[in-house]
Amino acid sequence: MPEHFTRNTLECTAWCAKCQRDTQHRVDGGRRGPCIDPKHPVPEFSKAQMTRREKLAEEKRNSRLF
Ligand SMILES: [Zn+2]
């Protein structure tokens, strides 16, 4: 069952799947929020976006060749 926090709880310790360990999480309105561990890995989407951009640039380069 979901854990309940008092309204003045701002942080809690919870398991983070990305950090693969118990970390500090923010508590938003009595619910467990995002992991706030300083070592929490940054989202990978920016890397994926860059890869996508590179691919598009490469495709453009290739289409210019043919
Ligand atoms: Zn984390």
N, CA, C, O and the ligand as a Tripos MOL2 file, in Angstrom:
@<TRIPOS>MOLECULE
protein
  265   263    67     0     0
PROTEIN
NO_CHARGES

@<TRIPOS>ATOM
      1 N           0.8450   -1.2060    0.0000 N.3       1 MET1
      2 CA          0.0000    0.0000    0.0000 C.3       1 MET1
      3 C           0.8750    1.2480    0.0000 C.2       1 MET1
      4 O           1.9770    1.2410    0.5480 O.2       1 MET1
      5 N           0.3830    2.3130   -0.6120 N.am      2 PRO2
      6 CA          1.2340    3.5140   -0.6870 C.3       2 PRO2
      7 C           1.5470    4.0840    0.6870 C.2       2 PRO2
      8 O           0.7230    4.0710    1.6010 O.2       2 PRO2
      9 N           2.7490    4.5750    0.7900 N.am      3 GLU3
     10 CA          3.1650    5.1770    2.0470 C.3       3 GLU3
     11 C           2.5240    6.5510    2.1730 C.2       3 GLU3
     12 O           2.2790    7.2350    1.1790 O.2       3 GLU3
     13 N           2.2660    6.9260    3.3730 N.am      4 HIS4
     14 CA          1.7050    8.2620    3.5880 C.3       4 HIS4
     15 C           2.6840    9.0880    4.3930 C.2       4 HIS4
     16 O           3.3040    8.6010    5.3390 O.2       4 HIS4
     17 N           2.8100   10.3040    4.0160 N.am      5 PHE5
     18 CA          3.7230   11.2010    4.6950 C.3       5 PHE5
     19 C           2.9380   12.3630    5.2700 C.2       5 PHE5
     20 O           1.8820   12.7470    4.7680 O.2       5 PHE5
     21 N           3.4800   12.8960    6.3170 N.am      6 THR6
     22 CA          2.8360   14.0840    6.8720 C.3       6 THR6
     23 C           3.1010   15.2530    5.9330 C.2       6 THR6
     24 O           4.0580   15.2280    5.1590 O.2       6 THR6
     25 N           2.2710   16.2560    5.9980 N.am      7 ARG7
     26 CA          2.3830   17.3820    5.0740 C.3       7 ARG7
     27 C           3.7110   18.1140    5.1830 C.2       7 ARG7
     28 O           4.1790   18.7040    4.2090 O.2       7 ARG7
     29 N           4.3110   18.0810    6.3460 N.am      8 ASN8
     30 CA          5.5820   18.8030    6.4530 C.3       8 ASN8
     31 C           6.7940   17.9260    6.1470 C.2       8 ASN8
     32 O           7.9340   18.3520    6.3290 O.2       8 ASN8
     33 N           6.5490   16.7130    5.6860 N.am      9 THR9
     34 CA          7.6640   15.8900    5.2550 C.3       9 THR9
     35 C           8.0910   16.3730    3.8760 C.2       9 THR9
     36 O           7.2750   16.4250    2.9560 O.2       9 THR9
     37 N           9.3340   16.7170    3.7320 N.am     10 LEU10
     38 CA          9.8100   17.2190    2.4490 C.3      10 LEU10
     39 C          10.6840   16.2000    1.7380 C.2      10 LEU10
     40 O          10.8250   16.2360    0.5150 O.2      10 LEU10
     41 N          11.2540   15.3120    2.4880 N.am     11 GLU11
     42 CA         12.1340   14.3210    1.8860 C.3      11 GLU11
     43 C          11.8900   12.9810    2.5320 C.2      11 GLU11
     44 O          11.4610   12.8990    3.6830 O.2      11 GLU11
     45 N          12.1630   11.9410    1.7900 N.am     12 CYS12
     46 CA         12.0620   10.6070    2.3530 C.3      12 CYS12
     47 C          13.1060    9.7280    1.6770 C.2      12 CYS12
     48 O          13.6220   10.0490    0.6070 O.2      12 CYS12
     49 N          13.3900    8.6520    2.3110 N.am     13 THR13
     50 CA         14.3220    7.7150    1.7180 C.3      13 THR13
     51 C          13.5150    6.6340    1.0250 C.2      13 THR13
     52 O          12.6210    6.0360    1.6230 O.2      13 THR13
     53 N          13.8270    6.3890   -0.2180 N.am     14 ALA14
     54 CA         13.1080    5.3700   -0.9730 C.3      14 ALA14
     55 C          14.0430    4.7500   -1.9980 C.2      14 ALA14
     56 O          15.0880    5.3020   -2.3390 O.2      14 ALA14
     57 N          13.6320    3.5920   -2.4720 N.am     15 TRP15
     58 CA         14.4380    2.9100   -3.4720 C.3      15 TRP15
     59 C          14.3490    3.6420   -4.8050 C.2      15 TRP15
     60 O          13.2610    3.9840   -5.2670 O.2      15 TRP15
     61 N          15.4890    3.8750   -5.4070 N.am     16 CYS16
     62 CA         15.5120    4.4840   -6.7290 C.3      16 CYS16
     63 C          16.0280    3.4360   -7.6990 C.2      16 CYS16
     64 O          17.1260    2.9060   -7.5310 O.2      16 CYS16
     65 N          15.2250    3.1420   -8.7170 N.am     17 ALA17
     66 CA         15.5910    2.1200   -9.7040 C.3      17 ALA17
     67 C          16.7740    2.5660  -10.5420 C.2      17 ALA17
     68 O          17.5580    1.7370  -11.0050 O.2      17 ALA17
     69 N          16.9080    3.8750  -10.7410 N.am     18 LYS18
     70 CA         18.0090    4.3780  -11.5640 C.3      18 LYS18
     71 C          19.3210    4.3850  -10.7960 C.2      18 LYS18
     72 O          20.3810    4.0840  -11.3450 O.2      18 LYS18
     73 N          19.2310    4.7390   -9.5000 N.am     19 CYS19
     74 CA         20.4390    4.7620   -8.6870 C.3      19 CYS19
     75 C          20.7610    3.3630   -8.1790 C.2      19 CYS19
     76 O          21.8760    3.1060   -7.7260 O.2      19 CYS19
     77 N          19.7950    2.4670   -8.2520 N.am     20 GLN20
     78 CA         19.9650    1.0900   -7.7860 C.3      20 GLN20
     79 C          20.2870    1.0230   -6.2970 C.2      20 GLN20
     80 O          21.0380    0.1570   -5.8490 O.2      20 GLN20
     81 N          19.7090    1.9450   -5.5420 N.am     21 ARG21
     82 CA         19.8860    1.9480   -4.0920 C.3      21 ARG21
     83 C          18.8810    2.8910   -3.4670 C.2      21 ARG21
     84 O          18.1670    3.6130   -4.1620 O.2      21 ARG21
     85 N          18.8340    2.8750   -2.1390 N.am     22 ASP22
     86 CA         17.9530    3.7890   -1.4220 C.3      22 ASP22
     87 C          18.5470    5.1860   -1.4650 C.2      22 ASP22
     88 O          19.7090    5.3960   -1.1200 O.2      22 ASP22
     89 N          17.7300    6.1360   -1.8940 N.am     23 THR23
     90 CA         18.1900    7.5150   -2.0020 C.3      23 THR23
     91 C          17.1600    8.4480   -1.3970 C.2      23 THR23
     92 O          16.0630    8.0250   -1.0320 O.2      23 THR23
     93 N          17.5130    9.6990   -1.2940 N.am     24 GLN24
     94 CA         16.5790   10.7150   -0.8280 C.3      24 GLN24
     95 C          15.6470   11.0830   -1.9690 C.2      24 GLN24
     96 O          16.0860   11.3340   -3.0910 O.2      24 GLN24
     97 N          14.3760   11.1110   -1.6720 N.am     25 HIS25
     98 CA         13.3830   11.5130   -2.6650 C.3      25 HIS25
     99 C          12.6320   12.7150   -2.1290 C.2      25 HIS25
    100 O          12.4350   12.8570   -0.9220 O.2      25 HIS25
    101 N          12.2200   13.5650   -3.0310 N.am     26 ARG26
    102 CA         11.4130   14.6990   -2.6330 C.3      26 ARG26
    103 C          10.0100   14.1860   -2.3610 C.2      26 ARG26
    104 O           9.5660   13.2180   -2.9780 O.2      26 ARG26
    105 N           9.3200   14.8300   -1.4440 N.am     27 VAL27
    106 CA          7.9400   14.4620   -1.1720 C.3      27 VAL27
    107 C           7.0630   15.6210   -1.5980 C.2      27 VAL27
    108 O           7.1870   16.7340   -1.0890 O.2      27 VAL27
    109 N           6.1750   15.3450   -2.5380 N.am     28 ASP28
    110 CA          5.2730   16.3680   -3.0590 C.3      28 ASP28
    111 C           3.8600   16.0840   -2.5960 C.2      28 ASP28
    112 O           3.2590   15.0830   -2.9880 O.2      28 ASP28
    113 N           3.3300   16.9590   -1.7650 N.am     29 GLY29
    114 CA          1.9560   16.8190   -1.3080 C.3      29 GLY29
    115 C           1.6690   15.4720   -0.6710 C.2      29 GLY29
    116 O           0.6140   14.8830   -0.9040 O.2      29 GLY29
    117 N           2.5990   14.9860    0.1290 N.am     30 GLY30
    118 CA          2.4080   13.7240    0.8210 C.3      30 GLY30
    119 C           2.7140   12.5020   -0.0190 C.2      30 GLY30
    120 O           2.5470   11.3750    0.4470 O.2      30 GLY30
    121 N           3.1630   12.7070   -1.2620 N.am     31 ARG31
    122 CA          3.5230   11.5870   -2.1340 C.3      31 ARG31
    123 C           5.0010   11.6250   -2.4500 C.2      31 ARG31
    124 O           5.6290   12.6830   -2.4850 O.2      31 ARG31
    125 N           5.5240   10.4710   -2.6740 N.am     32 ARG32
    126 CA          6.9420   10.3860   -2.9900 C.3      32 ARG32
    127 C           7.2100   11.0190   -4.3460 C.2      32 ARG32
    128 O           6.6010   10.6440   -5.3480 O.2      32 ARG32
    129 N           8.1020   11.9580   -4.3710 N.am     33 GLY33
    130 CA          8.4400   12.6480   -5.6090 C.3      33 GLY33
    131 C           9.7010   12.0710   -6.2210 C.2      33 GLY33
    132 O          10.0890   10.9400   -5.9290 O.2      33 GLY33
    133 N          10.3350   12.8630   -7.0740 N.am     34 PRO34
    134 CA         11.5240   12.3850   -7.7720 C.3      34 PRO34
    135 C          12.7290   12.2450   -6.8480 C.2      34 PRO34
    136 O          12.8200   12.8770   -5.7960 O.2      34 PRO34
    137 N          13.6370   11.4000   -7.2830 N.am     35 CYS35
    138 CA         14.8850   11.1790   -6.5710 C.3      35 CYS35
    139 C          15.7120   12.4590   -6.6320 C.2      35 CYS35
    140 O          15.8710   13.0580   -7.6960 O.2      35 CYS35
    141 N          16.2310   12.8670   -5.4930 N.am     36 ILE36
    142 CA         17.0180   14.1030   -5.4680 C.3      36 ILE36
    143 C          18.4660   13.8200   -5.1070 C.2      36 ILE36
    144 O          19.2050   14.7190   -4.7050 O.2      36 ILE36
    145 N          18.8590   12.5740   -5.2520 N.am     37 ASP37
    146 CA         20.2420   12.2270   -4.9470 C.3      37 ASP37
    147 C          21.1700   12.9400   -5.9260 C.2      37 ASP37
    148 O          20.9350   12.9130   -7.1340 O.2      37 ASP37
    149 N          22.2270   13.5780   -5.4130 N.am     38 PRO38
    150 CA         23.1470   14.2840   -6.3330 C.3      38 PRO38
    151 C          23.8050   13.3670   -7.3490 C.2      38 PRO38
    152 O          24.2810   13.8240   -8.3890 O.2      38 PRO38
    153 N          23.8330   12.0680   -7.0510 N.am     39 LYS39
    154 CA         24.4640   11.1410   -7.9930 C.3      39 LYS39
    155 C          23.4530   10.4850   -8.9210 C.2      39 LYS39
    156 O          23.7990    9.5980   -9.7000 O.2      39 LYS39
    157 N          22.1950   10.9270   -8.8350 N.am     40 HIS40
    158 CA         21.1610   10.3430   -9.6910 C.3      40 HIS40
    159 C          21.5160   10.5960  -11.1570 C.2      40 HIS40
    160 O          21.7920   11.7330  -11.5380 O.2      40 HIS40
    161 N          21.5120    9.5570  -11.9700 N.am     41 PRO41
    162 CA         21.8840    9.7460  -13.3800 C.3      41 PRO41
    163 C          20.9550   10.7180  -14.0920 C.2      41 PRO41
    164 O          19.7430   10.7070  -13.8740 O.2      41 PRO41
    165 N          21.5240   11.5470  -14.9340 N.am     42 VAL42
    166 CA         20.7300   12.5260  -15.6790 C.3      42 VAL42
    167 C          19.9430   11.8080  -16.7660 C.2      42 VAL42
    168 O          20.3970   10.7860  -17.2820 O.2      42 VAL42
    169 N          18.7570   12.3310  -17.1270 N.am     43 PRO43
    170 CA         17.9540   11.6850  -18.1680 C.3      43 PRO43
    171 C          18.7470   11.5050  -19.4620 C.2      43 PRO43
    172 O          19.5210   12.3730  -19.8640 O.2      43 PRO43
    173 N          18.5350   10.3730  -20.0890 N.am     44 GLU44
    174 CA         19.2990   10.0550  -21.2910 C.3      44 GLU44
    175 C          18.6910   10.6590  -22.5550 C.2      44 GLU44
    176 O          19.2850   10.5660  -23.6290 O.2      44 GLU44
    177 N          17.5340   11.2660  -22.4410 N.am     45 PHE45
    178 CA         16.8440   11.7020  -23.6600 C.3      45 PHE45
    179 C          17.6300   12.7500  -24.4310 C.2      45 PHE45
    180 O          17.5310   12.8310  -25.6560 O.2      45 PHE45
    181 N          18.4190   13.5630  -23.7070 N.am     46 SER46
    182 CA         19.1980   14.5670  -24.4230 C.3      46 SER46
    183 C          20.2390   13.8920  -25.3050 C.2      46 SER46
    184 O          20.5280   14.3460  -26.4120 O.2      46 SER46
    185 N          20.7980   12.7930  -24.7890 N.am     47 LYS47
    186 CA         21.7790   12.0440  -25.5600 C.3      47 LYS47
    187 C          21.0970   11.4280  -26.7830 C.2      47 LYS47
    188 O          21.6400   11.4450  -27.8880 O.2      47 LYS47
    189 N          19.9040   10.8870  -26.5650 N.am     48 ALA48
    190 CA         19.1510   10.2720  -27.6650 C.3      48 ALA48
    191 C          18.7820   11.3210  -28.6980 C.2      48 ALA48
    192 O          18.8260   11.0630  -29.9000 O.2      48 ALA48
    193 N          18.4180   12.5100  -28.2240 N.am     49 GLN49
    194 CA         18.0870   13.5880  -29.1470 C.3      49 GLN49
    195 C          19.2820   13.9560  -30.0050 C.2      49 GLN49
    196 O          19.1450   14.2000  -31.2040 O.2      49 GLN49
    197 N          20.4480   13.9940  -29.3900 N.am     50 MET50
    198 CA         21.6520   14.3270  -30.1390 C.3      50 MET50
    199 C          21.9420   13.2650  -31.1900 C.2      50 MET50
    200 O          22.3270   13.5750  -32.3170 O.2      50 MET50
    201 N          21.7500   12.0090  -30.8020 N.am     51 THR51
    202 CA         21.9790   10.9100  -31.7440 C.3      51 THR51
    203 C          21.0170   11.0290  -32.9150 C.2      51 THR51
    204 O          21.3930   10.8270  -34.0700 O.2      51 THR51
    205 N          19.7600   11.3610  -32.5970 N.am     52 ARG52
    206 CA         18.7520   11.5070  -33.6480 C.3      52 ARG52
    207 C          19.1420   12.6560  -34.5880 C.2      52 ARG52
    208 O          19.0200   12.5460  -35.8080 O.2      52 ARG52
    209 N          19.6140   13.7550  -33.9930 N.am     53 ARG53
    210 CA         20.0010   14.9080  -34.7970 C.3      53 ARG53
    211 C          21.1800   14.5400  -35.7040 C.2      53 ARG53
    212 O          21.2280   14.9220  -36.8730 O.2      53 ARG53
    213 N          22.1170   13.7990  -35.1410 N.am     54 GLU54
    214 CA         23.2810   13.3730  -35.9190 C.3      54 GLU54
    215 C          22.8470   12.5000  -37.0900 C.2      54 GLU54
    216 O          23.3390   12.6410  -38.2090 O.2      54 GLU54
    217 N          21.9200   11.6000  -36.8070 N.am     55 LYS55
    218 CA         21.4260   10.6930  -37.8480 C.3      55 LYS55
    219 C          20.7590   11.4780  -38.9680 C.2      55 LYS55
    220 O          20.9760   11.2060  -40.1490 O.2      55 LYS55
    221 N          19.9410   12.4590  -38.5800 N.am     56 LEU56
    222 CA         19.2590   13.2850  -39.5690 C.3      56 LEU56
    223 C          20.2630   14.0470  -40.4220 C.2      56 LEU56
    224 O          20.1140   14.1400  -41.6400 O.2      56 LEU56
    225 N          21.2700   14.5830  -39.7820 N.am     57 ALA57
    226 CA         22.3030   15.3250  -40.5010 C.3      57 ALA57
    227 C          23.0240   14.4040  -41.4720 C.2      57 ALA57
    228 O          23.3520   14.7940  -42.5930 O.2      57 ALA57
    229 N          23.2630   13.1850  -41.0290 N.am     58 GLU58
    230 CA         23.9470   12.2180  -41.8770 C.3      58 GLU58
    231 C          23.0760   11.8570  -43.0750 C.2      58 GLU58
    232 O          23.5650   11.7460  -44.2000 O.2      58 GLU58
    233 N          21.7850   11.6760  -42.8260 N.am     59 GLU59
    234 CA         20.8580   11.3400  -43.9110 C.3      59 GLU59
    235 C          20.8190   12.4580  -44.9430 C.2      59 GLU59
    236 O          20.7790   12.2180  -46.1500 O.2      59 GLU59
    237 N          20.8320   13.6800  -44.4380 N.am     60 LYS60
    238 CA         20.8290   14.8370  -45.3390 C.3      60 LYS60
    239 C          22.0930   14.8350  -46.1970 C.2      60 LYS60
    240 O          22.0590   15.0720  -47.4040 O.2      60 LYS60
    241 N          23.2090   14.5570  -45.5220 N.am     61 ARG61
    242 CA         24.4880   14.5210  -46.2280 C.3      61 ARG61
    243 C          24.4550   13.4470  -47.3160 C.2      61 ARG61
    244 O          24.9130   13.6590  -48.4390 O.2      61 ARG61
    245 N          23.8990   12.2850  -46.9510 N.am     62 ASN62
    246 CA         23.8370   11.1710  -47.8890 C.3      62 ASN62
    247 C          22.9300   11.4840  -49.0800 C.2      62 ASN62
    248 O          23.2570   11.1710  -50.2250 O.2      62 ASN62
    249 N          21.7770   12.1100  -48.7880 N.am     63 SER63
    250 CA         20.8390   12.3940  -49.8630 C.3      63 SER63
    251 C          21.4240   13.4220  -50.8370 C.2      63 SER63
    252 O          21.0570   13.4650  -52.0120 O.2      63 SER63
    253 N          22.3390   14.2450  -50.3250 N.am     64 ARG64
    254 CA         22.9640   15.2250  -51.1880 C.3      64 ARG64
    255 C          23.9440   14.5260  -52.1550 C.2      64 ARG64
    256 O          24.1930   14.9850  -53.2700 O.2      64 ARG64
    257 N          24.4790   13.4060  -51.6740 N.am     65 LEU65
    258 CA         25.4540   12.6790  -52.4910 C.3      65 LEU65
    259 C          24.8090   12.0040  -53.6940 C.2      65 LEU65
    260 O          25.4010   11.8720  -54.7650 O.2      65 LEU65
    261 N          23.5440   11.5740  -53.4640 N.am     66 PHE66
    262 CA         22.9090   10.8270  -54.5680 C.3      66 PHE66
    263 C          22.0570   11.7150  -55.4780 C.2      66 PHE66
    264 O          21.4670   11.2250  -56.4420 O.2      66 PHE66
    265 ZN         17.9600    8.2220   -8.2100 Zn       67 ZN67
@<TRIPOS>BOND
     1     1     2 1
     2     2     3 1
     3     3     4 2
     4     3     5 am
     5     5     6 1
     6     6     7 1
     7     7     8 2
     8     7     9 am
     9     9    10 1
    10    10    11 1
    11    11    12 2
    12    11    13 am
    13    13    14 1
    14    14    15 1
    15    15    16 2
    16    15    17 am
    17    17    18 1
    18    18    19 1
    19    19    20 2
    20    19    21 am
    21    21    22 1
    22    22    23 1
    23    23    24 2
    24    23    25 am
    25    25    26 1
    26    26    27 1
    27    27    28 2
    28    27    29 am
    29    29    30 1
    30    30    31 1
    31    31    32 2
    32    31    33 am
    33    33    34 1
    34    34    35 1
    35    35    36 2
    36    35    37 am
    37    37    38 1
    38    38    39 1
    39    39    40 2
    40    39    41 am
    41    41    42 1
    42    42    43 1
    43    43    44 2
    44    43    45 am
    45    45    46 1
    46    46    47 1
    47    47    48 2
    48    47    49 am
    49    49    50 1
    50    50    51 1
    51    51    52 2
    52    51    53 am
    53    53    54 1
    54    54    55 1
    55    55    56 2
    56    55    57 am
    57    57    58 1
    58    58    59 1
    59    59    60 2
    60    59    61 am
    61    61    62 1
    62    62    63 1
    63    63    64 2
    64    63    65 am
    65    65    66 1
    66    66    67 1
    67    67    68 2
    68    67    69 am
    69    69    70 1
    70    70    71 1
    71    71    72 2
    72    71    73 am
    73    73    74 1
    74    74    75 1
    75    75    76 2
    76    75    77 am
    77    77    78 1
    78    78    79 1
    79    79    80 2
    80    79    81 am
    81    81    82 1
    82    82    83 1
    83    83    84 2
    84    83    85 am
    85    85    86 1
    86    86    87 1
    87    87    88 2
    88    87    89 am
    89    89    90 1
    90    90    91 1
    91    91    92 2
    92    91    93 am
    93    93    94 1
    94    94    95 1
    95    95    96 2
    96    95    97 am
    97    97    98 1
    98    98    99 1
    99    99   100 2
   100    99   101 am
   101   101   102 1
   102   102   103 1
   103   103   104 2
   104   103   105 am
   105   105   106 1
   106   106   107 1
   107   107   108 2
   108   107   109 am
   109   109   110 1
   110   110   111 1
   111   111   112 2
   112   111   113 am
   113   113   114 1
   114   114   115 1
   115   115   116 2
   116   115   117 am
   117   117   118 1
   118   118   119 1
   119   119   120 2
   120   119   121 am
   121   121   122 1
   122   122   123 1
   123   123   124 2
   124   123   125 am
   125   125   126 1
   126   126   127 1
   127   127   128 2
   128   127   129 am
   129   129   130 1
   130   130   131 1
   131   131   132 2
   132   131   133 am
   133   133   134 1
   134   134   135 1
   135   135   136 2
   136   135   137 am
   137   137   138 1
   138   138   139 1
   139   139   140 2
   140   139   141 am
   141   141   142 1
   142   142   143 1
   143   143   144 2
   144   143   145 am
   145   145   146 1
   146   146   147 1
   147   147   148 2
   148   147   149 am
   149   149   150 1
   150   150   151 1
   151   151   152 2
   152   151   153 am
   153   153   154 1
   154   154   155 1
   155   155   156 2
   156   155   157 am
   157   157   158 1
   158   158   159 1
   159   159   160 2
   160   159   161 am
   161   161   162 1
   162   162   163 1
   163   163   164 2
   164   163   165 am
   165   165   166 1
   166   166   167 1
   167   167   168 2
   168   167   169 am
   169   169   170 1
   170   170   171 1
   171   171   172 2
   172   171   173 am
   173   173   174 1
   174   174   175 1
   175   175   176 2
   176   175   177 am
   177   177   178 1
   178   178   179 1
   179   179   180 2
   180   179   181 am
   181   181   182 1
   182   182   183 1
   183   183   184 2
   184   183   185 am
   185   185   186 1
   186   186   187 1
   187   187   188 2
   188   187   189 am
   189   189   190 1
   190   190   191 1
   191   191   192 2
   192   191   193 am
   193   193   194 1
   194   194   195 1
   195   195   196 2
   196   195   197 am
   197   197   198 1
   198   198   199 1
   199   199   200 2
   200   199   201 am
   201   201   202 1
   202   202   203 1
   203   203   204 2
   204   203   205 am
   205   205   206 1
   206   206   207 1
   207   207   208 2
   208   207   209 am
   209   209   210 1
   210   210   211 1
   211   211   212 2
   212   211   213 am
   213   213   214 1
   214   214   215 1
   215   215   216 2
   216   215   217 am
   217   217   218 1
   218   218   219 1
   219   219   220 2
   220   219   221 am
   221   221   222 1
   222   222   223 1
   223   223   224 2
   224   223   225 am
   225   225   226 1
   226   226   227 1
   227   227   228 2
   228   227   229 am
   229   229   230 1
   230   230   231 1
   231   231   232 2
   232   231   233 am
   233   233   234 1
   234   234   235 1
   235   235   236 2
   236   235   237 am
   237   237   238 1
   238   238   239 1
   239   239   240 2
   240   239   241 am
   241   241   242 1
   242   242   243 1
   243   243   244 2
   244   243   245 am
   245   245   246 1
   246   246   247 1
   247   247   248 2
   248   247   249 am
   249   249   250 1
   250   250   251 1
   251   251   252 2
   252   251   253 am
   253   253   254 1
   254   254   255 1
   255   255   256 2
   256   255   257 am
   257   257   258 1
   258   258   259 1
   259   259   260 2
   260   259   261 am
   261   261   262 1
   262   262   263 1
   263   263   264 2
@<TRIPOS>SUBSTRUCTURE
     1 MET1         2 RESIDUE 1 A MET
     2 PRO2         6 RESIDUE 1 A PRO
     3 GLU3        10 RESIDUE 1 A GLU
     4 HIS4        14 RESIDUE 1 A HIS
     5 PHE5        18 RESIDUE 1 A PHE
     6 THR6        22 RESIDUE 1 A THR
     7 ARG7        26 RESIDUE 1 A ARG
     8 ASN8        30 RESIDUE 1 A ASN
     9 THR9        34 RESIDUE 1 A THR
    10 LEU10       38 RESIDUE 1 A LEU
    11 GLU11       42 RESIDUE 1 A GLU
    12 CYS12       46 RESIDUE 1 A CYS
    13 THR13       50 RESIDUE 1 A THR
    14 ALA14       54 RESIDUE 1 A ALA
    15 TRP15       58 RESIDUE 1 A TRP
    16 CYS16       62 RESIDUE 1 A CYS
    17 ALA17       66 RESIDUE 1 A ALA
    18 LYS18       70 RESIDUE 1 A LYS
    19 CYS19       74 RESIDUE 1 A CYS
    20 GLN20       78 RESIDUE 1 A GLN
    21 ARG21       82 RESIDUE 1 A ARG
    22 ASP22       86 RESIDUE 1 A ASP
    23 THR23       90 RESIDUE 1 A THR
    24 GLN24       94 RESIDUE 1 A GLN
    25 HIS25       98 RESIDUE 1 A HIS
    26 ARG26      102 RESIDUE 1 A ARG
    27 VAL27      106 RESIDUE 1 A VAL
    28 ASP28      110 RESIDUE 1 A ASP
    29 GLY29      114 RESIDUE 1 A GLY
    30 GLY30      118 RESIDUE 1 A GLY
    31 ARG31      122 RESIDUE 1 A ARG
    32 ARG32      126 RESIDUE 1 A ARG
    33 GLY33      130 RESIDUE 1 A GLY
    34 PRO34      134 RESIDUE 1 A PRO
    35 CYS35      138 RESIDUE 1 A CYS
    36 ILE36      142 RESIDUE 1 A ILE
    37 ASP37      146 RESIDUE 1 A ASP
    38 PRO38      150 RESIDUE 1 A PRO
    39 LYS39      154 RESIDUE 1 A LYS
    40 HIS40      158 RESIDUE 1 A HIS
    41 PRO41      162 RESIDUE 1 A PRO
    42 VAL42      166 RESIDUE 1 A VAL
    43 PRO43      170 RESIDUE 1 A PRO
    44 GLU44      174 RESIDUE 1 A GLU
    45 PHE45      178 RESIDUE 1 A PHE
    46 SER46      182 RESIDUE 1 A SER
    47 LYS47      186 RESIDUE 1 A LYS
    48 ALA48      190 RESIDUE 1 A ALA
    49 GLN49      194 RESIDUE 1 A GLN
    50 MET50      198 RESIDUE 1 A MET
    51 THR51      202 RESIDUE 1 A THR
    52 ARG52      206 RESIDUE 1 A ARG
    53 ARG53      210 RESIDUE 1 A ARG
    54 GLU54      214 RESIDUE 1 A GLU
    55 LYS55      218 RESIDUE 1 A LYS
    56 LEU56      222 RESIDUE 1 A LEU
    57 ALA57      226 RESIDUE 1 A ALA
    58 GLU58      230 RESIDUE 1 A GLU
    59 GLU59      234 RESIDUE 1 A GLU
    60 LYS60      238 RESIDUE 1 A LYS
    61 ARG61      242 RESIDUE 1 A ARG
    62 ASN62      246 RESIDUE 1 A ASN
    63 SER63      250 RESIDUE 1 A SER
    64 ARG64      254 RESIDUE 1 A ARG
    65 LEU65      258 RESIDUE 1 A LEU
    66 PHE66      262 RESIDUE 1 A PHE
    67 ZN67       265 GROUP 0 **** ****
